[in-house]
């Protein structure tokens, strides 16, 4: 077992949460209730955007060196603060991270030695931020990760060598969605790489993996092909959906977040690729109709300015509002 270096965070967070009084969402979502702002004194300038996962906010700094991660719970206090690096590496990049129900933090990324040799990895850090375990994943490079309710890991990635898919040994039919047990051992895979035509769909800004109580969902889009949204239930059923019609008139639309609530409703925020920035639109998937529908948002979100989607907390969506910068929770409301 590897030891990760614990440290006290120098970041100042103040998270304040109070109960909501809205009805629980079940099948359909047509609107959001009023928001609850969460004052957080954290500058996003030059940093990877934080993620709301496992009931709290997780932020990362110094990615590409010795990454430092800090997690805050709903009470506003730090759950843990730790540095993480792969032994004998000179540089560690964490591509994606997610927390489990027990506070365990799962990571996927790549590490490089001083001579330029690199290798992908899957790792998980104990809830207190002290102990870390690392698993090798061969040529498979996971770029997105989520933690299922049973504590197992789901990832999205592809096999590459030195950043390329052409060298001998790379399996072009290797599965892109993979399931690992709690010890990092592979269990099963889904969706052969050969079915994904545009490799840019694996880029961090184009690929989003989300999860709920009974499934994971991969939302990805490209240039030469629009992309798609793919769901895999924990029993292994695969369903594929088209992306929102929004892309037809806005082929280079910006995506500022994807989230799935604990009950399985999935949401995406899209904005036209225009300058100056245009309003963002919130969509949710109607699985029965196989269509994405616009969700009515309250005035505090419908300001004509961009918004970001950090994740979901139960049936609440966590948004980043940029003018002025702040984070707020909004409860989904049933039709």
Buried (B, 14 or more C-beta within 10 A) or exposed (E): EEEBEEEEBEBEBEBEBEEBEBEEBEEBBBBBBBBBEBEBEBEBEEBBEBBBBBBBBBBBBBBEEBBBBBBBBBEBEBBBBBBBBBEEBBBBBBBBBBBBEEBBBBBBBBBBEEEEEBBBBBBBBBBEBEBBBBBEBEBBBBBBBBBBEEBBBBBBBBBBBEEEBEEEEBBEEBBBBBBBEBEBEBEEBBBEBEEBEBBBBBEEEBBBBBBBEBBBBBBBBBEEEBBBBBBBEBEEEEEEBEBBEBBEEBEEBBBBBBBBBBBBBBBBBBBBEEEEBBBBBBBBBBBEEEEBBEBEBEEBBBBEBBBBBBBBBBBBBBBBBBEEEBBBBBBBBBE
